[in-house]
Amino acid sequence: MYIDTHAHLFMTAFDRDRDAVIQCASENGIGVIIDVGIDMETSCKAIENAHRYEIVFAAAGFHPHEASLFNAEEFENFVAGHRGEIIALGEFGLDFYRDLSPRPIQKNALRAQITIAQNHNLPLILHCRNAYSEMFEILNNFPHPLTGVMHCYSGNFDDLKIALDMGLHISVGGPLTYPNSRLRELIKFIPADRILLETDAPYLPPQAFRGKRNEPSYMVLTAGVMADTLGIRIFQVRDLTTENACRLFSLPIK
């Protein structure tokens, strides 16, 4: 089976056919979908989906766009109250592309969520856009190796090396399939035990579905491009990314 390590099934884009989308994913070999919250409300919805669907697991966090709403004490209490229902904290991080929350507030929310995750021994799901040097400066203040993933990786080779040296996993999705994607060169430098697959559904669909809603079932297309790029068989991509995800997120799956 495959593991989609990052999707947003709680979003309204799936309200009319969520059951069908998850069923289609299962029929196409997706054995696990991690539903990743972006604030308190959506983290609750992700937990609800994890209770409702056998293949869904929940992560809770405050996206940098929502960092202005973050309260460390409230979130700490939320995480403590939902231990056993969430498998990771995220997504959170820095986004200096859209700057929907002031940068100092994004940084404070990032620091606080890393601390909470480490207090509860939960892996990190990190969002970073146009802010790699600033993120690494913050991450350097925490004990290494870091347990977590740089979701939907969009940095350069130097950023990749730093993230790997910190102990992070690297996740790639639909953009790998885009014509002339630089990810096709970068993934050759990711160790086999550190690479993950994701969709970020409903965003960033693979090339065959550009302009449409992304779904977990489409991740198999990304896996195919990854296999071609690395010169291995698609079942090898499936097996190694699944093993990596199970280890990182302590998934109770064999």
C-alpha positions, 0 to 999 in steps of 0.5 A: 500500500501507499501512504499519503503523508499530507492531505486536507480531507476536512476542507470544503472541497471534499464536502460533497463526496468525501466518502467516495474520495476516500473509497477511491483512494483505498481502491487505488492502493492508498492504505493511509491518508494523514489528514493535516489540520491548519488551525484548531477547528480543522485539527478537530475535523481531522480527528473526527475524520480519523475516527470515521474512516479506517485509513485516515489518521490525524495531525494537528497544527497551526499553519503560518497563515493562521499563526495570528490565531495561535495560543500556545497554552490553549494548543498545549492543552489541546494536544494533551487532551487528544494524545492517542488521536493525533500522530503528528503536529503540523502543519506549521512553519514559515510562509514569507511568500504570502505573509498572511500573518506577521513574520514575528508571529509566524516565528513565535508560533513555529518555536512554540509548536516545535516545543509542544511536539517535542514535549509530547514526542510527536513528529513535526510536519513543517511548512516552509515557503520562501523562508528556508534560512529563517526556518533553519535558524530557528530549528538550529535552537532545538536538539538534533536530529529532528523528528519530522518532515519538510512537507511539499519540499520547494527549496534548493539543493543547499536547503535540502542538504541542511534539512537532511543534516538536521535529520528531517524527512523530505516529502514530495507531491504533484509538483514532481510530475510538472514539466522541467520540475527541478524536484526530479534532480533534487530527489536523487540526493534524498536518502532512500530512508528519508523520502516520503510521498504526499498529495497536499490534496485538494492542492497541487494535483499531478500534471494529468490533473492540473487545474482540477482538485487533487485527490489522494488516489492521484498520488500513484501518478507521482510515485510513477514519476519518482520511480522513473526518475530514480531508475527503480520500479514503482513497487519499490517506491511504494515500499520504501516510502511506506516503510519511511512513513510508518517509521516516522509517524509510528503508524500501527501498520505492517 
